[in-house]
Amino acid sequence: MALYRRLSGNRHVFRRHSIAALYSSGDLTNPSPNVLHSPLINPFQFSSSDDHNHTLNSRKLLTFYSPHSSRIELSGFRQVLHFSTLANSEEKKKNEQQKPSWVDTYLPQKIRPYAHLARLDKPIGTWLLAWPCMWSIALAAPPGSLPDLKMMTLFGCGALLLRGAGCTVNDLLDRDIDTKVERTRSRPIASGVLTPFQGLTFLGFQLLLGLGILLQLNNYSRILGASSLLLVFSYPLMKRFTFWPQAFLGLTFNWGALLGWAAIKGSIDPAVVLPLYASGVFWTLVYDTIYAHQDKEDDLKVGVKSTALRFGDSTKEWISGFGLACISSLALSGINADIGWPYYAFLTAASGQLAWQIWTVDLSSRADCNRKFVSNKWFGAFIFGGILFGRLL
């Protein structure tokens, strides 16, 4: 609630008070019951600013925050009453961001910045990268057989490493931008905890480990896997030039849909693999557009582009179209792979999960956008479960 007394002034003095002071100072005039019917409920905090001039007249602004939201003009007192939850929600968001993760709790202090750089504390990115690989490996299994467990393990480790390498590349290239965006300014390189040279060294270490995994695959897969590095290194630059960086992320993150099949079969079957790859690209356009809505205000300030800014108020219509294209492509891939009926039952469940995301997401809420984004691990799990049982039955 903010209380304004409209008097002239030219110098600002800001003070913070306790809640008790609000009731004892006498600055808050009790309004008529005809104007305000509800009592003050659960105030959280308030602050004041005093403007003083040579006549010693003062203008006082009292602000405190309540769960309610209303705006009431008190014309008789020349005062404005305003309830807001903005400061409280901002405070809550900052507190949530400061909660220690398992990285901060269990890892040695010297290793923590590198773990944060690789986003080990945020495994959703690894899930989103790994699922298309797992889909493809499971789809390549012979009817009545389980997917190759060794290959799934290799690709799971590869997803962890490649995701970390991609984040490192992104943070190196975006370190000047990250300092201007609230959500990213605390990243290790942007905050100065790690130097760019340390970031490059860590990138080399991750790529070296990734090479060790790639060498376990057949020659066709080695070439196909190495070619994905072009996308990995170019994707972070796309937000500077196009409103469609999410499409480039889709091409990058779903490369495993091609690679997983090739690792099992020694080549790719375009009729099966290309629709699977396309479905992943459309899926990424859905979840990463939702994700991008978290940063749209900061992106506008720093000149960064995204599909969230491109679509604006039409976002839900656009991502609904991408969701439909994703499900259709998955159905086509299953038909061409001659997979069993359980696949389509799971695909129906996955469709419901995706529709729930799109219909219920509050694009003006960073917290809800993040919740819906993280929920995509379940979409990937539904598709994998469908392929698994579709091959077994």
N, C-alpha and C positions, 0 to 999 in steps of 0.2 A: 504494500500500500504506500503510495507516495502522497504527501501533503504539501501543497505549494502555497506560500503567501507571497503575492505578487507585489514586491517593492523594489525600487531601483537599487542598483549596486554595481560595483566595478571590480571588486577584488574577491577572490574565492578562497575560502578556508574550509577544508574538508575534515570532518571528524566522524569517528565511529563510536556509537553509544551502545550501552547494554539495553536489553528490552525493558528493564525496570525504569530506565530514564524516560522512556516514552510516556509512561503513565504519570510520572512525578513532575515532569518539566512544565506541564501546563501549556505546551505548544500545540497539543492536539485538542482542538475544540470539539466537544461532543456534539455531533450533528443531531438535528431533529429526527424523531422516529419516523416522520413522514417522508424523510429523504432516504434514510438508510435503516432498513428493518432488521438486518442481521448484525449480531455482535461481532467483534473481532475474534477470529478463531485461529489458534495455533500460529502466531507469527513466528518467523524463523530468525530474522535479523533485520537491522535497519541502519541507515547511515544518514548524515546530514551535511549540508553545505551552507555556510554563512557568507553573505556578500556584505561588505561594509563600505560606506562612503563617508564623506566628510560630515554629514549630518547625523551619523551614527544610527541611521535607519538600517534595519537589517531585513534580509530576505532569507527565510529558513526553508530548507527542503529536507523533509523527513521521508525516508524510504524504508519500508520493511516488506517482507515477503510472506505470503500466505498461500495455502493450497487452492484458494478460490481465485477466480479471474473475473473482474468486473471493473467498470469505469464509471464513476458517479461525479457529476458536477455539483458542487455546493455553492450556488451563486450568491447566497446570502453572506457567506464568509469569504468569498473570492478564493476558494480552495478547491483543489482537485484531489479526489480519492481514487487511487489506482492500485489494483491488486495484480501481482505478477508472480509467475513461477520461474522466470528466466534465470535469475541469479542462482536460485536453488538448483535448477537442472544443470546449469553450467558447473556449479560446485560438485554436484553428484557425479557428473561426467569426468571431471578432473580426478576425483577420488577413485573412480573405477579404473582410470588409466594408470594410477599410481599403485594399484594393488600388485604386490610381488607375484611373479609367476614361478613355476618350478625351476626355471633357469636361475632366477635370483636367489632361490632358496637352497638349491642343492649343488650347483656348479661352482667351482673355484672362481674367485673374483676376476682373475686374469682372463679366464675363458668366456665369461659372461658377455662381453661386448660382441665377440665373434658369434656366439649363439644367437644373440639378438639380431645381428646382421643377417644371419641365415634364416631368421624367423622361426627358430626351433620352438619358441614359446607360443607360436601361432600355427598349429599343424594343419589348419584347414587348407592352406595352399598346397601342401603335400598331398592331401586327399584328392583335391581337385585335379592335380597333375597325374596322380596314380590311377584314378578310376578308368580313364579311357584306355590305359595300358592293360588293366585287368580285364576290361570288357573284351578287348581284342584277343588277348591270350586265351580267355575262356571260350570265345567264339571259335577259335582255331582248333579247339580240342575235338577229337573224333566223337561221334555220337556214342553215348553210354559211358564216356570217360570224364574223369575230373581234369581240370586244367593242370598244366605243368607247374608243380609247386616250386621247383628250383627257379624256373623262369620268372614266376611271380615274385619270388624273393629278390632276385636280381633287379627287377623293374621297380620294386618297392624301394630298395636302397637307391637306385638311380633317380627315382622321383624326388627323394629327400635331398640328394646332392644337387640335382639340376635346379630344383626350386631354390635352394640356398644360393647357388651360383647366379641364378637369374635375379634374385633379390640384391645380391652384392653388386652386380652390374647396374641395376636400377639405381641403387643408392650412390654409386660412384658418379653416374651421369647426372643424377638429379640432386646432388648435394646442395646446390645453390637454391633450387626450388623448394626443397624440403624444409629449409630454414624459415620459409614464409608460410608454410601450411601447418596449422595447429596440430593435426594428427601425426605429422611426420617430423616435426622439428626436433624431437628427442631421439631420433635414430642415431646409431653410433657415429657415423661419418658426419652427418649434418650437425650434430651437437659437439663434434670435436673430440669425442672419446677415443675414436680411432682416426688415424690419418689416412688420406687416400692411398699412400704407399702400403700401409698395413692392409687396407681393403683389397688392393691388387694382389698382394701376397696371399691373402686368404682365398681369393678367387682362383689363383693358380693351384693352390692346394686342393680345392674342391674339384676343379676340372681334371686334375691328375687322378684323383680317386674315381671320378666318372669315367675316365679313359680305361681304368682297370676293369670296370664293369662292362664297358662297350666291347672290350677285347674278348669277353667271354661269349660273344654272339657270333653268328655266321658273317661272312664277308659282305653279303648283301645288306644285312642289318647294320654293320659297322658304317658303311657309306651313308645309308639312310639316316642313322643316328647322328653322325658327324654333321650332316647337312642342316640339322635343326639348330646348330649354333648360330647360323646366319639370322634366324628369327630371334633367338635369345638375346643377341647383342643389338639388334635393330629395334626391337619392340619398345624399350624405354624412350627412344627418341620420337616415337610416333605422336605422342601427345603434344608435341611442339608444332606439328605440321597438319594434323588431321583431327576431325571430330570423331574418328572411328578407331582410336587405339584399342578399344575392346575387341574389335574384329581381328586385329593383329595378335592380340593376346590369345584369342581363340585358335588361330592358326598355330601358335607356339605351344600352348598348353595341351593341345589334343594331338600332337605329333605321335604320341604313344599309341594312338588308335591304328596308325600305319605300322609302327615299329613292332608292336606286340605280335601281330599276325606274321610279319616277316621273320621274326625271331623263331617262330614255330615252323612255318612253312618254307622258309627260304626265299620267298617272293611275296607279292601282294596280289590279292584277287580284287580288282577294282569294283566288281558288282557288290561285294560284301563290305570292303574296307572303306571305300570312298563315302558311301552313305553314313557309315559309322563315324568317320572323321567329320563330315558335315554336321552331323547331329551334335558333336562336341563343340563345334564352333558356334552353332546357334545357342547351345546351352550356356556357353561362356558369355555370349552377348546378353543373355538374361541376367545371370548372377553378377557379372561385373558392371553392368549398367546400374543395377541396384546398389552395388558397392560404391560406385562413383558418386552417387547422390550424397554420400557422407561429406565429400570434399567440394561440392559444387560452388559454395560461396568463396572459399579460398582459391579455387581454380580460376574463377572469374577475376580475382584480384591480381593473380600472378600471370594470367594469360595462358593457362594450360587448358587444352581441349579434351572433351570426353563426350561419349554418347549421352550422358546425363544432361549436359548442356545442350547438345544437339536436339534431343527429343523434348526437353522441358516438360510442359504440362501434358504432352502426348506420350510420355514414357510408357504408361501401362498399355496403351494400344500397340506401341512398337514391340515391347517385350512379349506381349501376348502372341503377336505374329511369329516372333522368334521361337517361342515355346511350342507353338503348333508345328513349325518347321522342324524343330528338334525331335518331337515325338514321331512325326511322319517319317523322318529319315531313319530313326531307330527301327520303326516298323518295316521299312523297306529293306534295311540291312538284315533283319531277322528272316524275312521272307526269302531273300536271296541266299541266305545261309542254310535254309531249310531246317530251322530250329523248331523245337517242340512247343506245344501249346502253353506250358507254364510261363514261357517268356512273355507272352501277351497279357497274361494275368498280372505279372509284375509290372509290365509296361503301363497297364491301366492304373495301378497304384502310384507309379512314378508320375504319371500325368496329373493325378490328383494332388500330389505333393507340390508339383510345379505350379499348378493352378492356384493352390492355396497361397504360395509365395506371392504370386503376381496380384491376386485379388486383395490380399490383406496387408501388404506392405505399406507402411506410412513413409512415403518418400521425403517427408519433411523432418523425419526423426532419424538422427544418426544411429541411435541405439537399435531401432527396429530394422533399419537397413542392414546393420551388421548381423542381427539375429537371423534375418532371412538369408543373407549371404552364407552364413555358417551352416544353415540347415541344408545346403546343397550336398553335403556329404551323404545325406540320407537318400537323395535322388540317385546319386551314383551307386549307392548300395542296393537300391531297388533294381536298377538295371543289371548290376552284376549278379544278383540273386536270380533274376529272370533268365539270364544266359546260362548260369550254372545248372539250374533245374531243367531248363529247356534242352540242354545237351544230355543230361542224365536220363530224362524220362522220354 
